[in-house]
Amino acid sequence: MKRQLGVSLVSALLLSACAASEKEAEQLDTNHGFDVPEWVMVPSVPGGLAAASCVNASNNFNIDKRHAEAGARSALAQSINVKASVMDRSYSRLNRSESGTQTGETFETVAKSISEVRMQRSQITNVGMGKVNGQSQVCAMAVIDESLVASLFDDVVKQAGVPIDPQDEAAMYEEFRTQKAMSELEQELERLMQ
């Protein structure tokens, strides 16, 4: 079944490429119907966290801009919550190896309440126009700088009320702000899309 689907998909792509002009075919190959700024596809800020969102453009740019900004901030909050979920699992693994059990709020629960407050301090660094599959889009990127990421992590750990060895805390912080948490975010998004 998967093989048939793969063959069908390849056939459809070949047929659409044959039907398109050479320029359109090149565009399909390189950007898969996305003509948006690079920061939309790969939102990043050195040492901090970033997320981008696009909305269909209407005849009112200001409203579209606000919706794109809200979507970017929401994506940023979701990213923080997934990172906190990763912290929960890391701490759980560490805690299982030690004797006794610890109680306290989960990092994820604490992060949700803190991230809502911190989103007010996020900044919109980019707003732009693009096209996705021929549809005009208004896009925005929200960021939290490195110092805010560090204070967010510290607040989550402090409010969770669980004792953490300083070495483990340093490792958890690195995991919190690195690609591992982002890959788990992508997996979580894929799961939600199914």
GROMACS elastic network, one bead per residue, 0.5 to 0.9 nm:
[ bonds ]
;  ai    aj funct       b0    kb
    1     4     6  0.51198   500
    1     5     6  0.62250   500
    1     6     6  0.85853   500
    2     5     6  0.50050   500
    2     6     6  0.60643   500
    2     7     6  0.85561   500
    3     7     6  0.60897   500
    3     8     6  0.84754   500
    4     7     6  0.50632   500
    4     8     6  0.60143   500
    4     9     6  0.84637   500
    5     8     6  0.50224   500
    5     9     6  0.60323   500
    5    10     6  0.85724   500
    6     9     6  0.50580   500
    6    10     6  0.61401   500
    6    11     6  0.84827   500
    7    10     6  0.51647   500
    7    11     6  0.60413   500
    7    12     6  0.85250   500
    8    11     6  0.50416   500
    8    12     6  0.60551   500
    8    13     6  0.85706   500
    9    12     6  0.50940   500
    9    13     6  0.61874   500
    9    14     6  0.86085   500
   10    13     6  0.50962   500
   10    14     6  0.61315   500
   10    15     6  0.85824   500
   11    14     6  0.50860   500
   11    15     6  0.60925   500
   11    16     6  0.85372   500
   12    15     6  0.51305   500
   12    16     6  0.60932   500
   12    17     6  0.84764   500
   13    16     6  0.51676   500
   13    17     6  0.60215   500
   13    18     6  0.85400   500
   14    17     6  0.50760   500
   14    18     6  0.61169   500
   14    19     6  0.86160   500
   15    18     6  0.50934   500
   15    19     6  0.62028   500
   15    20     6  0.86808   500
   16    19     6  0.50759   500
   16    20     6  0.61780   500
   16    25     6  0.81541   500
   17    20     6  0.52038   500
   17    21     6  0.77159   500
   17    22     6  0.80853   500
   17    24     6  0.78796   500
   17    25     6  0.51730   500
   17    26     6  0.86124   500
   17    28     6  0.78197   500
   17    29     6  0.86986   500
   18    21     6  0.75264   500
   18    22     6  0.83748   500
   18    25     6  0.77423   500
   19    25     6  0.85854   500
   20    23     6  0.78608   500
   20    24     6  0.56416   500
   20    25     6  0.57383   500
   21    24     6  0.51542   500
   21    25     6  0.60791   500
   21    26     6  0.86242   500
   22    25     6  0.50556   500
   22    26     6  0.62270   500
   22    27     6  0.86669   500
   23    26     6  0.51434   500
   23    27     6  0.62770   500
   23    28     6  0.87047   500
   24    28     6  0.61421   500
   24    29     6  0.85936   500
   25    28     6  0.50552   500
   25    29     6  0.61754   500
   25    30     6  0.86949   500
   26    29     6  0.51098   500
   26    30     6  0.62287   500
   26    31     6  0.86205   500
   27    30     6  0.52805   500
   27    31     6  0.59580   500
   27    32     6  0.71352   500
   27    33     6  0.72256   500
   27    34     6  0.88244   500
   27    35     6  0.89170   500
   28    31     6  0.56941   500
   28    33     6  0.56583   500
   28    34     6  0.84264   500
   29    32     6  0.59632   500
   29    33     6  0.85674   500
   30    33     6  0.85014   500
   30    34     6  0.89991   500
   31    34     6  0.52872   500
   31    35     6  0.68870   500
   32    35     6  0.85989   500
   32   132     6  0.88769   500
   32   133     6  0.81796   500
   33   131     6  0.78877   500
   33   132     6  0.57747   500
   33   134     6  0.72535   500
   34   130     6  0.78684   500
   34   131     6  0.60496   500
   34   133     6  0.62137   500
   34   134     6  0.81825   500
   35   130     6  0.55210   500
   35   132     6  0.61009   500
   35   133     6  0.81690   500
   35   134     6  0.84445   500
   36    39     6  0.82546   500
   36    40     6  0.65086   500
   36    41     6  0.75395   500
   36   128     6  0.81908   500
   36   129     6  0.69305   500
   36   131     6  0.59335   500
   36   132     6  0.73079   500
   36   137     6  0.82592   500
   36   139     6  0.82049   500
   37    40     6  0.55868   500
   37    41     6  0.72177   500
   37   128     6  0.73363   500
   37   129     6  0.77962   500
   37   130     6  0.68297   500
   37   139     6  0.86443   500
   38    41     6  0.53381   500
   38    42     6  0.61794   500
   38    43     6  0.78008   500
   39    42     6  0.50704   500
   39    44     6  0.71744   500
   39    52     6  0.75798   500
   39   126     6  0.80142   500
   39   141     6  0.74782   500
   40    43     6  0.56479   500
   40    51     6  0.80160   500
   40    52     6  0.54198   500
   40    53     6  0.70872   500
   40    54     6  0.80203   500
   40   126     6  0.89792   500
   40   139     6  0.70966   500
   40   140     6  0.75329   500
   40   141     6  0.70084   500
   41    52     6  0.78245   500
   42    50     6  0.89324   500
   42    51     6  0.83707   500
   42    52     6  0.82644   500
   43    49     6  0.84605   500
   43    50     6  0.54517   500
   43    51     6  0.54683   500
   43    52     6  0.60631   500
   43   141     6  0.69006   500
   43   142     6  0.85722   500
   43   143     6  0.86517   500
   44    47     6  0.87146   500
   44    48     6  0.75849   500
   44    49     6  0.65498   500
   44    50     6  0.50562   500
   44    51     6  0.73507   500
   44   141     6  0.89203   500
   44   143     6  0.78567   500
   45    48     6  0.53894   500
   45    49     6  0.62150   500
   45    50     6  0.61213   500
   45   143     6  0.69354   500
   45   144     6  0.81141   500
   45   145     6  0.72862   500
   45   146     6  0.85073   500
   46    49     6  0.80413   500
   46   145     6  0.78332   500
   46   146     6  0.73965   500
   47   145     6  0.68464   500
   47   147     6  0.84785   500
   47   149     6  0.82703   500
   47   177     6  0.78113   500
   48   143     6  0.70513   500
   48   144     6  0.55603   500
   48   147     6  0.77762   500
   48   148     6  0.78378   500
   48   149     6  0.61511   500
   48   150     6  0.87894   500
   48   177     6  0.74703   500
   49    76     6  0.74004   500
   49    79     6  0.85132   500
   49    80     6  0.85586   500
   49   142     6  0.84061   500
   49   143     6  0.55973   500
   49   144     6  0.52556   500
   49   145     6  0.66521   500
   49   146     6  0.75650   500
   49   149     6  0.72793   500
   49   177     6  0.74395   500
   50    72     6  0.84019   500
   50    73     6  0.89148   500
   50    75     6  0.87630   500
   50    76     6  0.63982   500
   50    79     6  0.88773   500
   50   141     6  0.68366   500
   50   142     6  0.56541   500
   50   144     6  0.64752   500
   50   145     6  0.85913   500
   51    71     6  0.89302   500
   51    72     6  0.55110   500
   51    73     6  0.72129   500
   51    74     6  0.86190   500
   51    75     6  0.59008   500
   51    76     6  0.52269   500
   51    79     6  0.80985   500
   51   140     6  0.84709   500
   51   141     6  0.56197   500
   51   142     6  0.55418   500
   51   143     6  0.66303   500
   52    68     6  0.81059   500
   52    69     6  0.81803   500
   52    71     6  0.75611   500
   52    73     6  0.80218   500
   52    75     6  0.71806   500
   52    76     6  0.80403   500
   52   126     6  0.88202   500
   52   139     6  0.69940   500
   52   140     6  0.55454   500
   52   142     6  0.62862   500
   52   143     6  0.88212   500
   53    67     6  0.88572   500
   53    68     6  0.55500   500
   53    69     6  0.71899   500
   53    70     6  0.83156   500
   53    71     6  0.53837   500
   53    73     6  0.84236   500
   53    74     6  0.88845   500
   53    75     6  0.74256   500
   53   138     6  0.84058   500
   53   139     6  0.55460   500
   53   140     6  0.56329   500
   53   141     6  0.65902   500
   53   142     6  0.86454   500
   54    57     6  0.88342   500
   54    64     6  0.88744   500
   54    65     6  0.89023   500
   54    67     6  0.83259   500
   54    68     6  0.53086   500
   54    69     6  0.84738   500
   54    71     6  0.74353   500
   54    72     6  0.79442   500
   54   129     6  0.87084   500
   54   130     6  0.86480   500
   54   137     6  0.59170   500
   54   138     6  0.54112   500
   54   140     6  0.64791   500
   54   141     6  0.89634   500
   55    58     6  0.89954   500
   55    64     6  0.66633   500
   55    65     6  0.82767   500
   55    67     6  0.69079   500
   55    68     6  0.56314   500
   55    71     6  0.82427   500
   55   136     6  0.85218   500
   55   137     6  0.54023   500
   55   138     6  0.54798   500
   55   139     6  0.64829   500
   56    64     6  0.74835   500
   56   131     6  0.88980   500
   56   132     6  0.89118   500
   56   135     6  0.69301   500
   56   136     6  0.60655   500
   56   138     6  0.64451   500
   56   139     6  0.89145   500
   57    60     6  0.76857   500
   57    61     6  0.71298   500
   57    64     6  0.61413   500
   57    65     6  0.88351   500
   57   129     6  0.84862   500
   57   135     6  0.78425   500
   57   136     6  0.53951   500
   57   138     6  0.56411   500
   58    61     6  0.68614   500
   58    63     6  0.84522   500
   58    64     6  0.68005   500
   58   136     6  0.83931   500
   58   137     6  0.85916   500
   58   138     6  0.89536   500
   59    63     6  0.89818   500
   59    64     6  0.85553   500
   60    63     6  0.56554   500
   60    64     6  0.63497   500
   60    65     6  0.86767   500
   61    65     6  0.58754   500
   61    66     6  0.85573   500
   61   138     6  0.77669   500
   62    65     6  0.50460   500
   62    66     6  0.62661   500
   62    67     6  0.86850   500
   63    66     6  0.51568   500
   63    67     6  0.62459   500
   63    68     6  0.86497   500
   64    67     6  0.50870   500
   64    68     6  0.61300   500
   64    69     6  0.85576   500
   64   137     6  0.85851   500
   64   138     6  0.62789   500
   64   139     6  0.85581   500
   65    68     6  0.51029   500
   65    69     6  0.60891   500
   65    70     6  0.85516   500
   65   127     6  0.73873   500
   65   128     6  0.87368   500
   65   138     6  0.62616   500
   65   139     6  0.72095   500
   65   140     6  0.72116   500
   66    69     6  0.50484   500
   66    70     6  0.60863   500
   66    71     6  0.85167   500
   66   140     6  0.88147   500
   67    70     6  0.50847   500
   67    71     6  0.60936   500
   67    72     6  0.86073   500
   67   138     6  0.87766   500
   67   140     6  0.89233   500
   68    71     6  0.50056   500
   68    72     6  0.61545   500
   68    73     6  0.86487   500
   68   127     6  0.83647   500
   68   138     6  0.64920   500
   68   139     6  0.55309   500
   68   140     6  0.53565   500
   68   141     6  0.82248   500
   69    72     6  0.50821   500
   69    73     6  0.62170   500
   69    74     6  0.85290   500
   69   124     6  0.68568   500
   69   127     6  0.81653   500
   69   139     6  0.76624   500
   69   140     6  0.53010   500
   69   141     6  0.69286   500
   69   142     6  0.69747   500
   70    73     6  0.51296   500
   70    74     6  0.60512   500
   70    75     6  0.85643   500
   70   140     6  0.86705   500
   70   142     6  0.88415   500
   71    75     6  0.61026   500
   71    76     6  0.85390   500
   71   140     6  0.81205   500
   71   142     6  0.89906   500
   72    75     6  0.50649   500
   72    76     6  0.61618   500
   72    77     6  0.86787   500
   72   124     6  0.83557   500
   72   139     6  0.84663   500
   72   140     6  0.62493   500
   72   141     6  0.57125   500
   72   142     6  0.54362   500
   72   143     6  0.86826   500
   73    77     6  0.61992   500
   73    78     6  0.85888   500
   73   119     6  0.64310   500
   73   120     6  0.88297   500
   73   122     6  0.74487   500
   73   123     6  0.87355   500
   73   124     6  0.84294   500
   73   141     6  0.80317   500
   73   142     6  0.57206   500
   73   143     6  0.80941   500
   74    77     6  0.50689   500
   74    78     6  0.61583   500
   74    79     6  0.85478   500
   74   119     6  0.82776   500
   75    78     6  0.50224   500
   75    79     6  0.61164   500
   75    80     6  0.87036   500
   75   142     6  0.86844   500
   76    79     6  0.50151   500
   76    80     6  0.63513   500
   76    81     6  0.87350   500
   76   115     6  0.88485   500
   76   119     6  0.79342   500
   76   122     6  0.88832   500
   76   142     6  0.70471   500
   76   143     6  0.75644   500
   76   144     6  0.83971   500
   77    80     6  0.50956   500
   77    81     6  0.62489   500
   77    82     6  0.87044   500
   77   112     6  0.77920   500
   77   115     6  0.58774   500
   77   116     6  0.70203   500
   77   118     6  0.86751   500
   77   119     6  0.69302   500
   78    81     6  0.50302   500
   78    82     6  0.62067   500
   78    83     6  0.85558   500
   78   112     6  0.86077   500
   78   115     6  0.88026   500
   78   185     6  0.83543   500
   79    82     6  0.51971   500
   79    83     6  0.61745   500
   79    84     6  0.86489   500
   79   181     6  0.83065   500
   79   182     6  0.74222   500
   79   185     6  0.64385   500
   80    83     6  0.50000   500
   80    84     6  0.61785   500
   80    85     6  0.86175   500
   80   108     6  0.88323   500
   80   111     6  0.71570   500
   80   112     6  0.79952   500
   80   115     6  0.69534   500
   80   176     6  0.83649   500
   81    84     6  0.50234   500
   81    85     6  0.62224   500
   81    86     6  0.87278   500
   81   107     6  0.87608   500
   81   108     6  0.59664   500
   81   109     6  0.83456   500
   81   111     6  0.60274   500
   81   112     6  0.59910   500
   81   115     6  0.76898   500
   82    86     6  0.63401   500
   82    87     6  0.86794   500
   82   108     6  0.76377   500
   82   181     6  0.71197   500
   82   182     6  0.82363   500
   82   184     6  0.73570   500
   82   185     6  0.58518   500
   82   188     6  0.80200   500
   83    86     6  0.50547   500
   83    87     6  0.63967   500
   83    88     6  0.88280   500
   83   108     6  0.81294   500
   83   111     6  0.89659   500
   83   175     6  0.80829   500
   83   176     6  0.54262   500
   83   177     6  0.77082   500
   83   180     6  0.88938   500
   83   181     6  0.53001   500
   83   182     6  0.75543   500
   83   184     6  0.80550   500
   83   185     6  0.75493   500
   84    88     6  0.63075   500
   84    89     6  0.88027   500
   84   106     6  0.85701   500
   84   107     6  0.54718   500
   84   109     6  0.83310   500
   84   110     6  0.85062   500
   84   111     6  0.62468   500
   84   112     6  0.85592   500
   84   153     6  0.86735   500
   84   156     6  0.82312   500
   84   176     6  0.71224   500
   84   181     6  0.87759   500
   85    89     6  0.65042   500
   85    90     6  0.87040   500
   85   106     6  0.84226   500
   85   107     6  0.68099   500
   85   108     6  0.50683   500
   85   109     6  0.87412   500
   85   111     6  0.88609   500
   85   181     6  0.89562   500
   86    89     6  0.51821   500
   86    90     6  0.61751   500
   86    91     6  0.85701   500
   86   107     6  0.89077   500
   86   108     6  0.84158   500
   86   172     6  0.88515   500
   86   175     6  0.81014   500
   86   176     6  0.74457   500
   86   180     6  0.88860   500
   86   181     6  0.65478   500
   86   184     6  0.78092   500
   87    91     6  0.59656   500
   87    92     6  0.83306   500
   87   106     6  0.89476   500
   87   107     6  0.66034   500
   87   108     6  0.77729   500
   87   172     6  0.64027   500
   87   173     6  0.85302   500
   87   175     6  0.78210   500
   87   176     6  0.68757   500
   87   181     6  0.89911   500
   88    91     6  0.52173   500
   88    92     6  0.59911   500
   88    93     6  0.86347   500
   88   106     6  0.63793   500
   88   107     6  0.57264   500
   88   108     6  0.66990   500
   89    93     6  0.62090   500
   89    94     6  0.86397   500
   90    93     6  0.51973   500
   90    94     6  0.62874   500
   90    95     6  0.85514   500
   90   172     6  0.72633   500
   91    95     6  0.58521   500
   91    96     6  0.84595   500
   91   164     6  0.82322   500
   91   168     6  0.84935   500
   91   172     6  0.81613   500
   92    95     6  0.50087   500
   92    96     6  0.60805   500
   92    97     6  0.87954   500
   93    96     6  0.53199   500
   93    97     6  0.67520   500
   94    97     6  0.55204   500
   94    98     6  0.70314   500
   94   168     6  0.81775   500
   95    98     6  0.53745   500
   95    99     6  0.78105   500
   95   100     6  0.82161   500
   95   101     6  0.70600   500
   95   102     6  0.76622   500
   96    99     6  0.72799   500
   96   100     6  0.82592   500
   96   101     6  0.78159   500
   98   101     6  0.80553   500
  102   162     6  0.67379   500
  102   163     6  0.79936   500
  103   106     6  0.87974   500
  103   161     6  0.79320   500
  103   162     6  0.68547   500
  104   107     6  0.89701   500
  104   159     6  0.87114   500
  104   160     6  0.57098   500
  104   161     6  0.54177   500
  104   162     6  0.58615   500
  105   108     6  0.82582   500
  105   109     6  0.66768   500
  105   110     6  0.68247   500
  105   159     6  0.76813   500
  105   161     6  0.68198   500
  105   162     6  0.79274   500
  106   109     6  0.53745   500
  106   110     6  0.64636   500
  106   111     6  0.85641   500
  106   156     6  0.89981   500
  106   160     6  0.59035   500
  106   161     6  0.87956   500
  106   162     6  0.87252   500
  107   110     6  0.52139   500
  107   111     6  0.58796   500
  107   112     6  0.86080   500
  107   156     6  0.60075   500
  107   157     6  0.67844   500
  107   159     6  0.82597   500
  107   160     6  0.57291   500
  108   111     6  0.50592   500
  108   112     6  0.62745   500
  108   156     6  0.83630   500
  108   160     6  0.89216   500
  109   112     6  0.54098   500
  109   113     6  0.69102   500
  109   114     6  0.89480   500
  109   156     6  0.89939   500
  109   160     6  0.83563   500
  110   113     6  0.55080   500
  110   114     6  0.62515   500
  110   115     6  0.84973   500
  110   155     6  0.85627   500
  110   156     6  0.57942   500
  110   157     6  0.84769   500
  110   159     6  0.66487   500
  110   160     6  0.62733   500
  111   115     6  0.56117   500
  111   116     6  0.83826   500
  111   152     6  0.80343   500
  111   153     6  0.84183   500
  111   155     6  0.84425   500
  111   156     6  0.56944   500
  111   160     6  0.89350   500
  112   115     6  0.52886   500
  112   116     6  0.64121   500
  113   116     6  0.55471   500
  113   117     6  0.69564   500
  114   117     6  0.53386   500
  114   118     6  0.62148   500
  114   119     6  0.87043   500
  114   152     6  0.73446   500
  114   155     6  0.78031   500
  114   156     6  0.73360   500
  115   119     6  0.59421   500
  115   120     6  0.88569   500
  115   152     6  0.76838   500
  116   119     6  0.53979   500
  116   120     6  0.73517   500
  117   120     6  0.58044   500
  117   121     6  0.76609   500
  118   121     6  0.52099   500
  118   122     6  0.66363   500
  118   144     6  0.85063   500
  118   148     6  0.80912   500
  118   152     6  0.77376   500
  119   123     6  0.83759   500
  119   144     6  0.81346   500
  120   123     6  0.82257   500
  121   144     6  0.75172   500
  121   148     6  0.84390   500
  122   142     6  0.63495   500
  122   143     6  0.55650   500
  122   144     6  0.50210   500
  122   145     6  0.79142   500
  122   148     6  0.87287   500
  123   141     6  0.82954   500
  123   142     6  0.54224   500
  123   143     6  0.53410   500
  123   144     6  0.65850   500
  123   145     6  0.85553   500
  124   127     6  0.75621   500
  124   140     6  0.68532   500
  124   141     6  0.56163   500
  124   143     6  0.63919   500
  125   140     6  0.76416   500
  125   141     6  0.58737   500
  125   142     6  0.61189   500
  125   143     6  0.68966   500
  126   139     6  0.79603   500
  126   140     6  0.54628   500
  126   141     6  0.51575   500
  126   142     6  0.75276   500
  127   138     6  0.72802   500
  127   139     6  0.55467   500
  127   141     6  0.65859   500
  128   137     6  0.83381   500
  128   138     6  0.58723   500
  128   139     6  0.52544   500
  128   140     6  0.64999   500
  129   136     6  0.71484   500
  129   137     6  0.56122   500
  129   139     6  0.59737   500
  129   140     6  0.88543   500
  130   135     6  0.82754   500
  130   136     6  0.58415   500
  130   137     6  0.51099   500
  130   138     6  0.65032   500
  130   139     6  0.72834   500
  131   134     6  0.54493   500
  131   135     6  0.51780   500
  131   137     6  0.53885   500
  131   138     6  0.84891   500
  132   135     6  0.52389   500
  132   136     6  0.66509   500
  132   137     6  0.68643   500
  133   136     6  0.85369   500
  144   147     6  0.82516   500
  144   148     6  0.61559   500
  144   149     6  0.65239   500
  145   148     6  0.54677   500
  145   149     6  0.63260   500
  145   150     6  0.88622   500
  146   149     6  0.50653   500
  146   150     6  0.62739   500
  146   151     6  0.87232   500
  147   150     6  0.51608   500
  147   151     6  0.62579   500
  147   152     6  0.85299   500
  148   151     6  0.50714   500
  148   152     6  0.59140   500
  148   153     6  0.85090   500
  149   152     6  0.50334   500
  149   153     6  0.61857   500
  149   154     6  0.86362   500
  149   177     6  0.78099   500
  150   153     6  0.51874   500
  150   154     6  0.62119   500
  150   155     6  0.86387   500
  150   173     6  0.80054   500
  150   177     6  0.89641   500
  151   155     6  0.60355   500
  151   156     6  0.85192   500
  152   155     6  0.51609   500
  152   156     6  0.61580   500
  152   157     6  0.86868   500
  153   156     6  0.51476   500
  153   157     6  0.62624   500
  153   158     6  0.85589   500
  153   173     6  0.69211   500
  153   176     6  0.78597   500
  154   157     6  0.52506   500
  154   158     6  0.60242   500
  154   159     6  0.85325   500
  154   173     6  0.88178   500
  155   158     6  0.50186   500
  155   159     6  0.58986   500
  155   160     6  0.82804   500
  156   159     6  0.53580   500
  156   160     6  0.59691   500
  156   161     6  0.87776   500
  157   160     6  0.52510   500
  157   161     6  0.67104   500
  157   162     6  0.71278   500
  157   163     6  0.86001   500
  157   164     6  0.83881   500
  157   169     6  0.85899   500
  158   161     6  0.55325   500
  158   162     6  0.75511   500
  158   163     6  0.88840   500
  159   162     6  0.82779   500
  164   167     6  0.82719   500
  164   168     6  0.64491   500
  164   169     6  0.59943   500
  165   168     6  0.51853   500
  165   169     6  0.60794   500
  165   170     6  0.87029   500
  166   170     6  0.61856   500
  166   171     6  0.86599   500
  167   170     6  0.51582   500
  167   171     6  0.63384   500
  167   172     6  0.86243   500
  168   171     6  0.50658   500
  168   172     6  0.60456   500
  168   173     6  0.85388   500
  169   173     6  0.60900   500
  169   174     6  0.86665   500
  170   173     6  0.50997   500
  170   174     6  0.63598   500
  170   175     6  0.86634   500
  171   174     6  0.51970   500
  171   175     6  0.62105   500
  171   176     6  0.85233   500
  172   176     6  0.59280   500
  172   177     6  0.87277   500
  173   177     6  0.64004   500
  173   178     6  0.85963   500
  174   177     6  0.53965   500
  174   178     6  0.59886   500
  175   178     6  0.52430   500
  175   179     6  0.76545   500
  175   180     6  0.63965   500
  175   181     6  0.64591   500
  176   179     6  0.85425   500
  176   180     6  0.80352   500
  176   181     6  0.61786   500
  176   182     6  0.89369   500
  177   180     6  0.83377   500
  177   181     6  0.71299   500
  177   182     6  0.84363   500
  178   181     6  0.60631   500
  178   182     6  0.69399   500
  179   183     6  0.60933   500
  179   184     6  0.85625   500
  180   183     6  0.52045   500
  180   184     6  0.64140   500
  180   185     6  0.86760   500
  181   184     6  0.50483   500
  181   185     6  0.61748   500
  181   186     6  0.87126   500
  182   186     6  0.62561   500
  182   187     6  0.86363   500
  183   186     6  0.50269   500
  183   187     6  0.62670   500
  183   188     6  0.86148   500
  184   188     6  0.60800   500
  184   189     6  0.85332   500
  185   188     6  0.50207   500
  185   189     6  0.61283   500
  185   190     6  0.85709   500
  186   189     6  0.50711   500
  186   190     6  0.61679   500
  186   191     6  0.86058   500
  187   190     6  0.50550   500
  187   191     6  0.61825   500
  187   192     6  0.86641   500
  188   191     6  0.50215   500
  188   192     6  0.62220   500
  188   193     6  0.86438   500
  189   192     6  0.50364   500
  189   193     6  0.61454   500
  189   194     6  0.88433   500
  190   193     6  0.50774   500
  190   194     6  0.65187   500
  191   194     6  0.54615   500
